[in-house]
Amino acid sequence: MDLPTPLLDDASFETLSRQLRQRIPALTPEWTDWNASDPGIALFDLVAHATEGLLWRFNQIPEATQLAFLRLLGLPLRPPTAARALLAFTSKQRSGALETLAQDLPARAGAVAFALERETPVWPGEALALLRQRTAAPAPEERELGESLRPTLAALAPRHASGTAPAFYDVAMIDGQAAQDPALAVDGCVWVAWLAPEKPSEAPPAWQRGSRFTLGWWPAAETTDPDDDALARAEACPGLGVARAPRTLEWRVLAHDLLNGRADWRPLSVTADDTDGGTRAGVIELELPAAPDELLPPLVPEGLEGTEDFPPPLPPALAGRVRLWLKAWPTPPAAGQPRTLPPLQRVAANAAWALQALPRGAEYLGRGDGQPQQRYRLGAAPVLADAVLHPVLVEVEEAGVWVPWQHVDTLDLSGADDRHCRIDGASGELQFGLRSPQLGERVRVAGYRVGGGAAGNVGAGAITRCDNTQVTVINPEPARGGRDAEALEAALQRVPAEVTRRDRAVTANDFRALAEATPGAEIARAEVLPLFDPRTRSFERTGAVSVIVWPEADTALVPAPVPAASQRTAVCTWLDARRLVGTELFVLAPSYRRITVSCAVAVEPGFGPEAARSLAAQILRRYVSPLPPDGPLGRGWPLGRAVRDRELIAAVLQVDGIEYVEALRLAVWQDSAWVEQATVTLQPWEVVELAAVQVVEASQPLPAPQDAVAPPPAAPAVAVPVIRDLCG
């Protein structure tokens, strides 16, 4: 049974005051006036108040004992983590000049402050991203539209071989309202126009050859390709977990002068890109290869506007503001890598990452006393004190020279000759090991970062103030990753497992718990496959242990979360130091089997049909979600568990207002096509990704499974715009 936490004395002010009054008749019977203004009663209340404070301090003894026990076990409270936000800036410079934002410049959402992670150039103007999205040819009843295309087709005829098919497209804006899928584009490219400021009084950006600018990139979701064979590329730790060549984007800028009558696209130098080839949110920094006059939009030959490699048509109000045309596409993928970009939600100019942690300067902490395990307190807390991600430089003055001491996460392995120290991020306490500063030696820190906590997870549009008055700022998407410091109760719950495990990975549960507790990795779930070799799909590899990790994510936005390479590396490093000798360790990203569900339901009278069907779709998504607390058992969809249509029907019937399920169709992506099955069987290392779900009224025909990958054009084609709705 659980051991109760004793409350040594629960007497309150009211209880103590009442007990004192109850003694009056026995001790002083002549005292009969007990009103609140009586001096004796006032003295009673004063004594009760003082005693209550003393008892409150007395009741802290169990908590102090618990903290001492945790400190004895070497289990400090886990410090807070800092949220991260991708910001977009707009310049107020009327002259078109560059405004450079310094690293660590604060940007604020109310009282919550973020600091820029690197120096950022901000130019006047904005970015407009779009796709040339495949569309149908004009129908016979669209006679006027068809007639408008005749000059275009006539101008293209002498420029292309006979039989070249036109690829008709419409312009799809990537404006943050709805995700647009580059897989549906006729050319697989993302087009970006840099627009000059809207006000005529504001000058366009004063670029020069070699000028750098940034673009923020927001995919709608971090997904995997259904045909991507990541397991075949797995490497044992201490490698990168899942080793592969980094994905990249090829960037081009359109020159003003035509080349032999065709668009001249020149290469752009990519000086920084943390989007992993456009598959993750991040910042892309580009460098102009020529003077801006050479890169103005060209004069397109009559009849060829929007065709071939010429930019897609824009409304006149936007077309007159274009200063640069850019386009990007994935570089030829290596074997087994995704073929196209994921759906794209937004592209913005002048982007930068910001961390919810402000820097503090150097601090003098005191002088050593020669005793081991000395402790000092930093000037502010909580502190980002991860020895790998956010190391703090601690220096001790030895014989008149400032000598750096190594910041480590634990002092358990530190000897009497090691210059090691650790910092408790939650309290800001600096602790030395067996070797400490000698008597009179001064101790200082060169600087550190203060911040973190769940308060940093601000919503989209919350960050609106910046300490630079020449720019405006906004965060188009919510900040993520902030977490409060661990509570004492949560730390005490870890004690049994930590004592049993002793910071060593031996059993499957050890590997799972340690992977999920990797500092700074933000791992939401980990599963262990003993004896599994991912390269051969064999469960007979002696000494092999495969750990599959899922990152923290909002599965409503990211149905198939995939850990970044940095997260896998962090888990790999953390586990590699704790595994037994002879263990061959693999840290893997999850493998998803993509499915779609179509369901026809009847709604009970008195319930809103749209609300009931929407809730049924949400229940289906949560039921097959890979992350806790969703899934059939609350830990996400189990590895290798088959998906059955009857089980999904039972999940839908749990929704209030659903009377019955008329029919349900389940399909799986198999051999580059959707195949309907009553039961989808998974491999032991797989989970499911619900690519699409449709819930309709029982009286309607049940829709077929939706295509998730658009087929490529059957023959070489030339892009031809079909603009059915273009406003000026």
C-alpha positions in Angstrom: 0.0 0.0 0.0 1.0 3.6 -0.5 2.8 5.3 2.5 0.8 8.3 3.7 2.5 11.7 3.9 2.1 12.8 7.5 0.7 16.2 8.4 2.4 16.8 11.8 -0.2 19.3 13.0 -3.2 20.6 11.0 -4.4 23.2 13.5 -5.5 26.4 11.8 -5.9 30.0 13.1 -9.6 29.4 13.7 -9.0 26.2 15.6 -6.3 27.7 17.8 -8.4 30.7 18.6 -11.4 28.6 19.4 -9.4 26.3 21.7 -8.1 29.3 23.7 -11.6 30.6 24.2 -12.8 27.2 25.4 -10.3 27.4 28.3 -11.6 30.7 29.6 -14.5 29.3 31.8 -12.2 26.8 33.5 -9.2 29.1 34.1 -10.8 32.6 34.5 -14.6 32.2 35.2 -15.0 35.9 36.0 -14.1 36.7 32.4 -17.5 36.8 30.7 -17.2 39.5 27.9 -15.6 37.7 24.9 -16.3 40.3 22.2 -13.7 40.9 19.4 -12.7 44.3 20.8 -11.7 42.9 24.2 -7.9 43.2 24.7 -7.7 39.6 25.9 -9.4 38.3 22.8 -7.1 40.4 20.7 -4.1 38.8 22.5 -5.6 35.3 21.9 -5.8 36.1 18.2 -2.2 37.3 18.1 -1.0 34.1 19.8 -3.1 32.0 17.4 -1.7 33.8 14.4 1.9 33.3 15.5 1.3 29.7 16.4 -0.3 29.0 13.0 2.8 30.3 11.2 5.1 28.2 13.5 3.0 25.1 12.7 3.2 25.8 9.0 7.0 25.9 9.2 6.8 22.7 11.3 4.8 20.9 8.6 7.5 21.6 6.0 9.8 19.0 7.7 8.4 16.1 5.5 9.0 18.1 2.3 12.5 19.1 3.4 13.2 15.4 4.1 11.9 14.4 0.7 14.1 17.0 -1.0 17.1 15.8 1.0 16.3 12.2 0.0 16.1 13.1 -3.7 19.4 15.0 -3.4 21.0 11.9 -1.7 19.8 9.8 -4.7 21.2 12.3 -7.2 17.7 12.9 -8.6 17.3 16.7 -9.0 14.0 18.2 -10.1 13.9 18.4 -13.8 14.4 22.0 -14.9 12.0 23.9 -17.2 12.5 23.9 -20.9 12.2 27.0 -23.1 9.7 27.4 -25.9 10.8 28.2 -29.4 8.9 30.4 -31.9 9.5 31.1 -35.6 9.0 34.9 -36.1 8.4 37.0 -39.2 9.5 40.6 -39.3 8.4 43.6 -41.4 10.6 46.6 -42.0 9.4 50.1 -41.5 12.4 51.6 -43.4 11.0 54.0 -46.0 14.4 54.2 -47.8 14.6 50.5 -48.6 17.7 50.1 -46.4 18.7 46.9 -44.6 17.8 46.7 -40.9 19.9 44.1 -39.1 18.5 42.7 -35.9 21.2 41.7 -33.4 21.4 38.2 -31.8 19.5 38.0 -28.5 17.2 41.0 -29.5 14.1 40.6 -27.3 10.6 40.1 -28.9 7.7 40.0 -26.5 4.2 38.5 -26.0 3.0 40.5 -23.1 5.3 39.7 -20.2 6.8 36.7 -21.9 10.1 37.6 -23.7 11.9 35.7 -26.5 15.4 36.3 -27.7 16.6 36.0 -31.4 18.9 33.0 -31.8 21.0 34.7 -34.5 21.6 37.9 -36.3 18.8 38.5 -38.8 18.6 40.8 -41.9 15.3 42.5 -42.4 14.4 44.0 -45.8 11.4 46.1 -46.8 8.6 44.1 -48.5 6.9 40.7 -48.1 7.0 37.3 -49.7 4.1 35.7 -51.6 4.3 32.0 -52.2 2.1 30.0 -54.6 1.8 26.8 -56.6 0.9 26.1 -60.2 -1.7 23.6 -59.2 -2.9 21.1 -61.7 -6.5 21.7 -62.9 -8.8 20.4 -65.6 -8.9 21.7 -69.2 -11.7 24.1 -70.0 -15.0 22.3 -70.3 -17.1 22.7 -73.4 -19.5 25.0 -71.5 -16.6 27.2 -70.6 -16.4 28.5 -74.1 -15.2 32.0 -73.2 -12.3 30.6 -71.2 -11.4 28.2 -74.0 -11.3 31.0 -76.5 -9.0 33.0 -74.3 -6.4 30.2 -74.4 -6.2 30.0 -78.2 -3.5 32.8 -78.5 -1.5 31.1 -75.8 -1.6 27.7 -77.4 -0.9 29.3 -80.8 2.2 31.0 -79.3 3.4 27.7 -77.8 3.0 25.6 -80.9 6.2 26.6 -82.7 8.3 26.4 -79.5 7.6 22.8 -78.7 7.6 19.4 -80.5 4.5 18.1 -81.9 2.4 16.1 -79.5 3.6 17.9 -76.4 0.6 17.9 -74.1 -0.4 21.1 -72.2 -0.5 20.9 -68.4 -3.3 23.2 -67.4 -2.9 24.8 -64.0 -4.5 27.3 -61.7 -2.7 29.6 -59.2 -2.9 28.4 -55.6 -1.8 31.0 -53.0 0.1 29.7 -50.0 -1.2 32.3 -47.5 -1.6 30.4 -44.3 -5.4 29.9 -44.8 -5.3 26.4 -46.2 -2.3 24.1 -46.9 -1.3 23.6 -50.5 0.3 20.4 -51.7 3.3 20.7 -54.1 2.6 17.1 -55.2 -0.5 18.5 -57.0 1.6 21.1 -58.9 2.3 20.7 -62.6 6.0 21.3 -62.0 6.5 20.2 -58.3 7.9 23.7 -57.6 7.1 26.3 -55.0 7.1 29.8 -56.5 7.9 32.9 -54.3 7.5 36.5 -55.3 9.2 39.2 -53.2 6.8 42.1 -53.2 7.9 45.7 -52.6 6.0 47.6 -49.9 2.4 48.4 -50.7 2.6 52.1 -50.0 4.2 54.1 -52.9 6.0 56.3 -50.4 8.1 53.3 -49.2 11.1 52.3 -51.4 11.7 48.7 -52.5 14.6 46.9 -50.9 18.0 48.3 -51.7 19.6 45.0 -52.5 23.1 44.6 -53.9 25.0 41.7 -55.3 25.7 39.3 -52.4 22.9 40.6 -50.2 21.3 38.0 -48.0 17.7 37.6 -47.0 15.7 35.0 -45.1 12.4 33.2 -45.7 10.4 31.4 -43.1 9.0 28.0 -44.1 6.0 26.4 -42.5 4.9 23.0 -43.7 1.4 21.9 -42.8 2.8 18.8 -41.2 6.0 16.8 -40.7 5.3 13.6 -42.6 7.0 10.6 -44.0 6.7 9.3 -47.5 4.8 5.9 -47.7 7.6 4.5 -49.8 10.5 5.8 -47.7 12.5 2.9 -46.4 14.3 4.5 -43.5 15.0 1.3 -41.6 17.4 0.1 -44.3 19.6 3.0 -43.6 19.8 2.6 -39.8 23.1 2.7 -38.1 24.0 1.5 -34.7 24.8 4.1 -32.0 26.8 6.2 -31.3 26.0 7.1 -34.9 23.1 9.4 -35.8 20.4 6.9 -35.2 19.0 7.0 -38.6 21.7 8.0 -41.0 20.8 9.5 -44.4 22.0 12.2 -46.7 20.4 15.6 -45.7 17.5 16.6 -48.0 18.0 20.0 -49.7 16.0 22.4 -51.8 17.2 23.7 -55.1 16.7 27.5 -55.4 16.6 29.7 -58.5 16.1 33.4 -59.2 14.7 34.7 -62.4 16.9 37.1 -64.4 15.5 40.1 -66.2 17.0 39.3 -69.6 15.7 36.3 -71.5 18.0 33.5 -72.6 17.3 32.6 -76.3 13.7 33.7 -75.8 13.2 31.6 -72.6 13.2 32.3 -68.9 16.7 32.5 -67.5 16.8 31.0 -64.0 20.0 31.5 -62.1 21.2 29.5 -59.1 20.8 31.0 -55.6 23.4 30.3 -52.9 21.8 28.8 -49.8 23.8 30.0 -46.9 21.6 28.4 -44.2 18.7 26.0 -44.2 17.3 24.2 -41.1 14.1 22.9 -42.9 15.6 19.6 -43.9 14.8 20.2 -47.5 11.5 21.9 -46.9 10.1 19.1 -44.8 10.1 21.0 -41.4 9.4 24.5 -40.2 12.5 26.6 -40.2 14.5 29.5 -41.8 16.1 29.5 -45.2 18.8 32.2 -45.9 19.6 33.0 -49.5 22.2 35.2 -51.2 21.6 37.2 -54.4 23.9 36.2 -57.3 23.6 39.5 -59.2 22.6 43.2 -58.9 18.9 43.8 -58.3 18.4 45.5 -61.7 19.4 42.2 -63.4 16.8 40.3 -61.4 13.7 42.4 -62.1 10.8 40.5 -63.6 11.4 40.0 -67.4 9.2 41.2 -70.3 7.5 38.0 -71.3 6.7 37.5 -75.0 3.1 38.1 -75.9 0.9 35.0 -75.4 3.4 33.2 -73.2 2.5 34.8 -69.8 2.5 32.1 -67.2 3.5 29.3 -69.6 6.7 27.2 -69.7 9.1 28.5 -67.0 7.7 32.0 -66.9 6.2 33.1 -63.6 2.5 32.4 -63.0 0.1 35.4 -63.5 -0.8 37.6 -60.6 -3.5 40.2 -60.1 -2.4 43.6 -61.4 -2.2 45.1 -57.9 0.4 42.4 -56.9 2.2 42.0 -60.2 3.3 45.7 -60.2 5.0 45.1 -56.8 7.1 42.1 -57.7 10.9 42.7 -57.3 12.1 39.1 -57.4 10.8 35.8 -58.7 12.2 32.7 -56.9 11.3 29.1 -57.2 12.4 26.0 -55.3 12.1 22.2 -55.7 13.5 19.2 -54.0 16.9 18.0 -55.2 16.9 14.5 -56.8 16.3 12.3 -53.8 18.5 9.5 -52.8 17.1 6.0 -52.8 14.3 5.5 -50.4 13.8 9.2 -49.7 10.6 11.2 -50.2 9.8 12.3 -53.8 8.0 15.5 -53.1 7.6 18.3 -50.6 4.9 18.0 -47.8 1.9 20.3 -47.9 2.9 23.9 -47.3 1.0 26.2 -45.0 2.9 29.5 -45.2 6.1 31.2 -46.5 7.1 34.6 -45.0 9.9 37.0 -45.5 12.5 38.1 -42.9 12.1 35.1 -40.6 14.1 34.1 -37.5 14.0 31.6 -34.6 13.5 33.0 -31.1 14.0 31.2 -27.8 12.0 32.0 -24.7 15.2 32.6 -22.6 17.0 35.9 -22.2 20.8 36.2 -21.7 22.4 37.5 -18.6 25.9 38.8 -18.3 28.8 37.7 -16.2 28.3 37.3 -12.4 30.7 37.0 -9.5 29.4 34.3 -7.2 31.8 34.4 -4.2 35.0 32.9 -2.9 35.9 29.2 -2.2 36.3 27.8 1.3 38.3 24.7 0.3 35.5 22.2 1.2 34.1 19.6 -1.3 30.7 20.0 -2.9 30.5 23.8 -2.4 27.3 25.4 -3.5 26.6 28.9 -4.9 23.4 30.6 -6.2 23.1 32.3 -9.5 21.5 35.7 -9.7 18.3 34.6 -11.5 16.4 31.4 -12.1 15.2 29.3 -13.8 18.3 28.7 -15.9 18.8 26.8 -19.1 21.5 24.6 -17.8 21.7 21.6 -20.1 25.4 20.7 -20.4 25.0 19.9 -24.1 22.4 22.3 -25.4 23.0 25.3 -23.1 26.3 24.9 -21.3 27.2 27.5 -18.8 30.8 28.7 -18.6 32.0 28.6 -15.0 35.5 29.9 -14.1 37.6 29.7 -11.0 40.5 32.0 -10.3 43.5 29.7 -9.6 46.8 31.4 -8.9 45.6 34.6 -10.4 44.4 33.0 -13.7 40.8 32.4 -14.5 40.5 28.6 -15.3 37.3 27.2 -16.9 35.6 24.3 -15.2 33.5 21.8 -17.2 29.8 22.0 -16.9 28.4 18.4 -16.6 24.9 17.0 -16.1 25.9 14.8 -13.1 28.8 14.7 -10.6 28.5 10.9 -10.0 31.5 10.1 -12.2 33.6 13.1 -11.2 36.8 12.4 -9.2 38.9 14.4 -6.8 41.0 15.8 -9.7 38.2 16.7 -12.1 37.3 20.3 -12.6 33.5 19.6 -12.8 30.4 21.4 -11.7 26.7 21.1 -12.3 23.8 23.6 -12.3 20.3 23.0 -11.1 18.3 24.7 -13.7 15.1 25.0 -11.6 16.8 26.8 -8.6 19.9 28.2 -10.3 22.2 26.5 -7.8 25.8 25.8 -8.8 27.4 22.8 -7.2 31.0 21.6 -7.3 32.1 18.0 -6.9 34.8 16.4 -4.8 37.2 19.0 -6.3 36.1 22.5 -5.3 37.6 26.0 -5.3 40.3 26.4 -2.7 40.2 28.9 0.2 39.9 32.4 -1.2 39.6 31.5 -4.9 37.0 33.6 -6.6 34.2 32.0 -8.6 32.3 33.5 -11.5 30.0 32.6 -14.5 30.6 34.2 -17.9 26.9 34.3 -18.7 23.8 32.2 -18.9 20.2 32.2 -20.1 17.2 32.6 -17.9 13.7 31.5 -18.9 11.6 28.5 -19.9 8.3 27.1 -18.7 4.9 26.4 -20.2 4.1 30.1 -20.2 6.3 30.4 -23.3 3.9 28.3 -25.4 2.1 31.4 -26.6 -0.5 31.2 -29.3 -0.2 32.3 -32.9 0.0 36.1 -33.3 0.8 36.7 -29.6 4.4 38.0 -30.1 3.8 41.5 -31.4 6.4 43.7 -29.7 10.1 44.1 -30.5 12.8 46.2 -28.9 13.8 47.5 -32.4 11.4 50.3 -33.4 12.3 50.0 -37.1 10.5 46.6 -37.5 7.2 44.9 -36.6 7.1 41.3 -35.6 4.5 38.5 -35.4 4.6 34.7 -34.8 2.3 33.2 -37.5 2.3 29.8 -35.6 2.2 29.0 -31.9 5.4 28.7 -29.9 6.2 25.2 -28.8 8.5 23.2 -26.5 8.0 25.1 -23.2 7.6 23.0 -20.1 7.5 23.9 -16.4 10.0 22.7 -13.9 9.2 19.3 -12.4 7.0 19.3 -9.3 8.2 17.5 -6.1 5.4 15.0 -6.3 6.3 14.0 -9.9 10.0 13.6 -8.9 9.0 11.4 -6.0 7.0 9.2 -8.4 10.2 8.6 -10.3 12.2 7.3 -7.3 11.2 3.6 -7.5 12.1 3.3 -11.2 15.3 5.4 -10.8 16.4 3.3 -7.9 15.7 0.1 -9.7 17.3 1.2 -13.0 20.3 3.0 -11.3 20.8 5.1 -14.5 21.6 2.0 -16.5 19.7 0.6 -19.5 19.3 -3.2 -19.1 15.7 -4.2 -19.6 13.3 -2.9 -22.3 11.5 -0.8 -19.7 14.9 0.8 -18.8 15.5 1.8 -22.4 11.9 3.1 -22.8 12.0 5.2 -19.6 15.5 6.6 -20.3 14.7 7.5 -23.9 11.5 9.4 -22.9 13.6 11.2 -20.2 16.4 12.3 -22.6 17.2 15.9 -21.5 16.2 18.5 -24.1 15.0 16.0 -26.7 11.2 16.5 -26.1 10.3 12.8 -26.6 6.7 12.0 -26.1 6.8 8.2 -26.6 9.4 5.5 -26.9 9.0 1.8 -27.7 11.7 -0.9 -27.5 12.2 -3.9 -29.8 14.7 -6.3 -28.3 16.9 -8.4 -30.6 15.6 -6.4 -33.6 18.0 -5.5 -36.4 16.3 -2.8 -38.6 18.6 -3.4 -41.5 17.5 -7.0 -42.0 14.1 -6.9 -40.2 15.3 -9.8 -38.1 14.4 -10.4 -34.5 17.3 -12.8 -33.9 20.2 -10.4 -33.6 21.9 -11.2 -30.4 22.6 -8.0 -28.3 20.6 -5.7 -30.6 18.1 -3.3 -29.1 16.1 -1.0 -31.3 14.4 2.1 -29.7 11.7 3.9 -31.7 11.0 7.4 -30.6 8.2 9.9 -31.3 8.6 13.7 -30.7 6.1 15.8 -28.8 3.6 17.2 -31.4 0.0 18.2 -31.8 -1.4 15.2 -33.7 -4.3 17.3 -34.9 -1.8 19.2 -37.0 0.9 16.5 -37.4 -0.8 13.1 -37.7 2.5 11.2 -38.3 5.2 13.0 -36.2 8.8 12.2 -37.0 11.8 13.1 -34.8 14.4 15.4 -36.1 17.9 14.2 -36.5 19.0 16.3 -33.5 16.4 14.5 -31.3 17.5 11.1 -32.5 21.1 12.0 -31.9 20.3 13.2 -28.3 18.5 10.0 -27.5 21.3 8.0 -29.1 24.0 9.8 -27.0 22.0 9.6 -23.8 21.3 5.8 -24.1 24.8 4.9 -25.5 26.4 6.1 -22.2 24.0 3.9 -20.2 23.8 0.6 -22.2 25.7 -2.5 -21.3 28.9 -3.4 -23.1 28.1 -5.5 -26.1 24.6 -4.0 -26.7 24.1 -2.9 -30.3 21.8 0.1 -30.1 19.6 1.6 -32.8 17.5 4.7 -32.4 14.8 4.8 -35.1 12.1 7.1 -36.4 8.7 5.4 -36.5 7.5 3.6 -39.6 4.0 4.5 -40.6 1.5 2.4 -42.6 -0.8 5.0 -44.2 -4.6 4.3 -44.1 -7.8 6.2 -45.0 -11.2 5.7 -43.5 -14.6 6.5 -45.0 -17.6 6.2 -42.7 -21.4 6.7 -43.1 -23.3 7.3 -39.9 -26.8 8.1 -38.8 -27.2 10.9 -36.3 -29.8 10.7 -33.5 -32.7 13.3 -33.5 -31.9 16.3 -31.4 -28.1 16.3 -32.2 -26.4 18.6 -34.7 -25.5 16.4 -37.7 -22.4 18.4 -38.6 -21.1 18.5 -35.0 -21.7 14.8 -34.5 -19.9 13.9 -37.7 -17.0 16.2 -37.0 -16.6 14.7 -33.5 -16.7 11.2 -35.0 -13.9 12.1 -37.4 -11.9 13.6 -34.4 -12.5 10.4 -32.4 -11.1 8.3 -35.3 -8.0 10.4 -35.5 -7.4 10.2 -31.8 -8.1 6.5 -31.7 -5.3 5.7 -34.1 -3.0 8.5 -33.0 0.6 7.4 -32.3 1.1 9.7 -29.2 -0.2 9.4 -25.7 -2.7 10.0 -24.2 -4.6 8.9 -27.3 -4.8 5.4 -28.8 -6.7 2.3 -27.5 -4.7 2.0 -24.3 -3.7 5.6 -23.8 -0.1 5.3 -25.1 -0.7 5.8 -28.8 -1.5 3.1 -31.3 0.5 0.0 -30.2 3.4 -1.2 -32.4 2.3 -3.9 -34.8 -1.4 -3.9 -33.8 -3.6 -4.6 -36.8 -6.3 -2.1 -37.7 -9.8 -3.6 -38.0 -12.8 -2.0 -39.5 -15.0 -3.4 -36.7 -12.8 -1.8 -34.0 -13.1 1.6 -35.7 -16.9 1.2 -35.9 -16.9 0.5 -32.1 -14.9 3.7 -31.6 -17.3 5.8 -33.7 -20.3 4.4 -31.7 -18.8 5.9 -28.5 -19.7 9.4 -29.9 -22.8 10.9 -28.3 -25.4 11.4 -31.0 -24.3 8.6 -33.4 -27.2 6.2 -33.7 -25.5 3.6 -35.8 -22.8 3.2 -38.4 -24.2 2.3 -41.8 -20.9 1.4 -43.4 -17.2 1.9 -43.0 -14.5 1.5 -45.7 -10.8 1.0 -44.7 -8.0 1.3 -47.2 -4.2 1.0 -47.0 -1.5 2.5 -49.2 0.1 -0.5 -50.9 2.1 -0.8 -54.0 1.6 2.9 -54.8 -2.2 2.6 -54.7 -5.1 2.5 -52.2 -6.3 -1.0 -51.5 -9.5 -1.6 -49.5 -9.2 -4.2 -46.7 -11.3 -5.2 -43.7 -8.1 -5.7 -41.6 -4.8 -3.9 -42.2 -2.0 -6.0 -40.9 1.1 -4.2 -39.6 4.7 -5.3 -39.1 5.9 -5.4 -35.5 7.8 -2.1 -36.0 4.9 -0.2 -37.6 2.1 2.1 -36.5 -0.6 3.7 -38.6 -1.0 7.1 -40.0 -4.6 8.2 -40.8 -4.0 10.1 -44.0 -7.6 11.0 -44.6 -11.0 10.5 -42.9 -14.4 11.2 -44.2 -17.7 10.9 -42.2 -20.9 11.4 -44.1 -24.6 11.0 -43.5 -25.9 7.4 -43.8 -28.2 8.4 -46.6 -25.3 9.6 -48.8 -23.1 7.2 -50.9 -20.0 6.2 -49.0 -17.0 8.0 -50.6 -14.1 6.1 -52.0 -10.7 6.4 -50.2 -8.9 9.6 -51.0 -5.7 9.8 -52.9 -2.8 11.1 -50.9 -0.2 11.1 -53.7 -1.1 12.8 -57.0 -0.1 10.9 -60.1 2.5 12.6 -62.3 1.6 13.7 -65.8 1.5 10.9 -68.3 3.7 12.6 -70.8 6.1 15.6 -71.0 3.9 18.7 -70.8 4.1 22.4 -71.0 2.5 24.5 -68.2 -0.5 26.6 -69.4 -2.4 28.8 -66.9 -6.2 28.4 -66.7 -7.2 31.3 -64.4 -10.9 30.9 -63.5 -10.8 33.5 -60.7 -8.2 36.2 -60.8 -9.2 39.5 -59.2 -7.3 42.8 -59.6 
